[in-house]
Amino acid sequence: MNDGNAPLFHLCLRLQWEAFRGRHASRGGVLDDTDGFLHLSTGRQLVDTAALHFPDIHDLVALTIDARALPTGQLKWETSRGGALFPHLYGSLSVDAVLEVTPLPDDPDHRARILKTLIQFARR
């Protein structure tokens, strides 16, 4: 679980981010709609999430999210991949909670390096 001050992350297509930004809030993409919550990751989970769920997805961005800005009671930590607790947002993500948007390269190895750097800087 997160310590409450560490940022969370959400991966999405650049076009989804642009639409989200225009509406000032989002409930996520197709997978999020299907599952009924917005999928988030901690810094420790982010690289594996990208590799597992987005290996061949192009034009991807990583949203760095201020967990403290999420609506009270809508962030739940639930068991997922490998028994780990993952953050799930049952509600809309406000654009105001997004601290940074990082475009990600299509190459998986380069993407992993960028994500690891993003996580290091987000902890500061």
C-alpha positions as a Markdown table, in Angstrom:
| # | Residue | x | y | z |
|---|---|---|---|---|
| 1 | Met | 0.0 | 0.0 | 0.0 |
| 2 | Asn | 1.0 | 3.6 | -0.5 |
| 3 | Asp | 2.1 | 5.9 | 2.4 |
| 4 | Gly | -0.5 | 8.5 | 1.4 |
| 5 | Asn | 2.1 | 11.1 | 0.3 |
| 6 | Ala | 3.6 | 9.1 | -2.6 |
| 7 | Pro | 2.0 | 9.7 | -5.9 |
| 8 | Leu | 0.0 | 7.2 | -7.8 |
| 9 | Phe | 0.0 | 6.6 | -11.6 |
| 10 | His | -2.4 | 6.0 | -14.4 |
| 11 | Leu | -1.5 | 4.9 | -17.9 |
| 12 | Cys | -3.7 | 5.9 | -20.8 |
| 13 | Leu | -3.6 | 6.9 | -24.5 |
| 14 | Arg | -2.6 | 10.5 | -25.3 |
| 15 | Leu | -6.0 | 11.0 | -26.9 |
| 16 | Gln | -7.8 | 9.8 | -23.8 |
| 17 | Trp | -5.7 | 12.3 | -21.7 |
| 18 | Glu | -6.6 | 15.1 | -24.1 |
| 19 | Ala | -10.4 | 14.3 | -23.9 |
| 20 | Phe | -10.1 | 13.9 | -20.1 |
| 21 | Arg | -8.4 | 17.3 | -19.8 |
| 22 | Gly | -11.1 | 18.9 | -21.9 |
| 23 | Arg | -13.8 | 17.5 | -19.6 |
| 24 | His | -11.8 | 18.3 | -16.4 |
| 25 | Ala | -12.6 | 14.8 | -15.0 |
| 26 | Ser | -12.5 | 11.2 | -16.2 |
| 27 | Arg | -13.6 | 7.7 | -15.2 |
| 28 | Gly | -10.9 | 6.1 | -17.4 |
| 29 | Gly | -11.0 | 4.1 | -20.5 |
| 30 | Val | -12.6 | 0.9 | -21.8 |
| 31 | Leu | -11.0 | -1.4 | -19.2 |
| 32 | Asp | -11.9 | 1.0 | -16.4 |
| 33 | Asp | -15.5 | 1.1 | -17.6 |
| 34 | Thr | -15.6 | -2.7 | -17.8 |
| 35 | Asp | -14.2 | -3.1 | -14.3 |
| 36 | Gly | -16.1 | -0.3 | -12.7 |
| 37 | Phe | -13.1 | 1.6 | -11.4 |
| 38 | Leu | -10.1 | 3.6 | -12.6 |
| 39 | His | -7.0 | 1.4 | -12.5 |
| 40 | Leu | -4.1 | 3.1 | -10.7 |
| 41 | Ser | -0.6 | 1.9 | -9.8 |
| 42 | Thr | 2.0 | 2.7 | -7.2 |
| 43 | Gly | 5.6 | 3.5 | -8.3 |
| 44 | Arg | 6.6 | -0.1 | -7.5 |
| 45 | Gln | 3.8 | -1.5 | -9.7 |
| 46 | Leu | 4.1 | 0.9 | -12.7 |
| 47 | Val | 6.8 | -0.7 | -14.8 |
| 48 | Asp | 5.2 | -4.1 | -14.6 |
| 49 | Thr | 1.8 | -2.7 | -15.3 |
| 50 | Ala | 3.0 | -1.0 | -18.5 |
| 51 | Ala | 4.8 | -4.2 | -19.6 |
| 52 | Leu | 1.9 | -6.5 | -18.9 |
| 53 | His | -1.1 | -4.4 | -20.1 |
| 54 | Phe | 0.4 | -2.0 | -22.6 |
| 55 | Pro | 3.3 | -3.7 | -24.4 |
| 56 | Asp | 2.2 | -2.9 | -27.9 |
| 57 | Ile | 0.2 | 0.3 | -27.2 |
| 58 | His | 1.5 | 3.4 | -29.0 |
| 59 | Asp | 1.1 | 7.0 | -27.9 |
| 60 | Leu | 0.8 | 6.2 | -24.2 |
| 61 | Val | 1.2 | 8.7 | -21.4 |
| 62 | Ala | 1.7 | 8.3 | -17.7 |
| 63 | Leu | -0.3 | 10.5 | -15.4 |
| 64 | Thr | 1.3 | 11.2 | -12.0 |
| 65 | Ile | -1.5 | 11.7 | -9.5 |
| 66 | Asp | -1.5 | 13.4 | -6.1 |
| 67 | Ala | -3.2 | 10.7 | -4.0 |
| 68 | Arg | -4.1 | 13.3 | -1.4 |
| 69 | Ala | -6.3 | 15.1 | -4.0 |
| 70 | Leu | -8.5 | 12.1 | -4.7 |
| 71 | Pro | -12.0 | 12.1 | -3.3 |
| 72 | Thr | -12.3 | 10.8 | 0.2 |
| 73 | Gly | -13.5 | 7.2 | 0.4 |
| 74 | Gln | -13.3 | 6.6 | -3.3 |
| 75 | Leu | -9.7 | 5.2 | -3.3 |
| 76 | Lys | -9.7 | 1.5 | -2.4 |
| 77 | Trp | -6.8 | -0.9 | -2.1 |
| 78 | Glu | -7.7 | -4.2 | -3.5 |
| 79 | Thr | -6.0 | -7.5 | -4.1 |
| 80 | Ser | -5.0 | -8.0 | -7.8 |
| 81 | Arg | -2.1 | -9.3 | -9.8 |
| 82 | Gly | 0.1 | -11.7 | -7.7 |
| 83 | Gly | -1.9 | -11.0 | -4.5 |
| 84 | Ala | -0.6 | -7.4 | -4.4 |
| 85 | Leu | -2.8 | -4.5 | -3.3 |
| 86 | Phe | -3.5 | -2.1 | -6.1 |
| 87 | Pro | -5.2 | 1.3 | -5.9 |
| 88 | His | -8.6 | 1.5 | -7.6 |
| 89 | Leu | -10.5 | 4.8 | -7.8 |
| 90 | Tyr | -14.3 | 4.3 | -7.6 |
| 91 | Gly | -15.2 | 7.7 | -9.0 |
| 92 | Ser | -14.0 | 10.4 | -11.3 |
| 93 | Leu | -10.4 | 11.5 | -11.4 |
| 94 | Ser | -10.2 | 15.3 | -11.5 |
| 95 | Val | -7.7 | 16.9 | -13.8 |
| 96 | Asp | -6.6 | 19.0 | -10.7 |
| 97 | Ala | -5.2 | 15.8 | -9.1 |
| 98 | Val | -2.9 | 15.2 | -12.0 |
| 99 | Leu | 0.6 | 16.5 | -11.2 |
| 100 | Glu | 2.3 | 15.6 | -14.4 |
| 101 | Val | 1.7 | 14.0 | -17.8 |
| 102 | Thr | 4.7 | 12.1 | -19.3 |
| 103 | Pro | 4.6 | 10.9 | -22.9 |
| 104 | Leu | 6.1 | 7.4 | -23.1 |
| 105 | Pro | 8.1 | 6.0 | -26.0 |
| 106 | Asp | 6.8 | 3.0 | -27.9 |
| 107 | Asp | 9.9 | 0.9 | -27.4 |
| 108 | Pro | 9.3 | -1.3 | -24.2 |
| 109 | Asp | 12.9 | -1.0 | -22.9 |
| 110 | His | 13.1 | 2.7 | -23.4 |
| 111 | Arg | 9.6 | 3.0 | -21.8 |
| 112 | Ala | 10.7 | 1.1 | -18.7 |
| 113 | Arg | 13.7 | 3.4 | -18.3 |
| 114 | Ile | 11.5 | 6.5 | -18.6 |
| 115 | Leu | 9.0 | 5.1 | -16.1 |
| 116 | Lys | 11.8 | 4.3 | -13.6 |
| 117 | Thr | 13.1 | 7.9 | -13.9 |
| 118 | Leu | 9.6 | 9.3 | -13.5 |
| 119 | Ile | 9.1 | 7.3 | -10.3 |
| 120 | Gln | 12.3 | 8.5 | -8.8 |
| 121 | Phe | 11.5 | 12.1 | -9.5 |
| 122 | Ala | 7.9 | 11.8 | -8.3 |
| 123 | Arg | 9.1 | 10.7 | -4.8 |
| 124 | Arg | 10.9 | 14.0 | -4.3 |
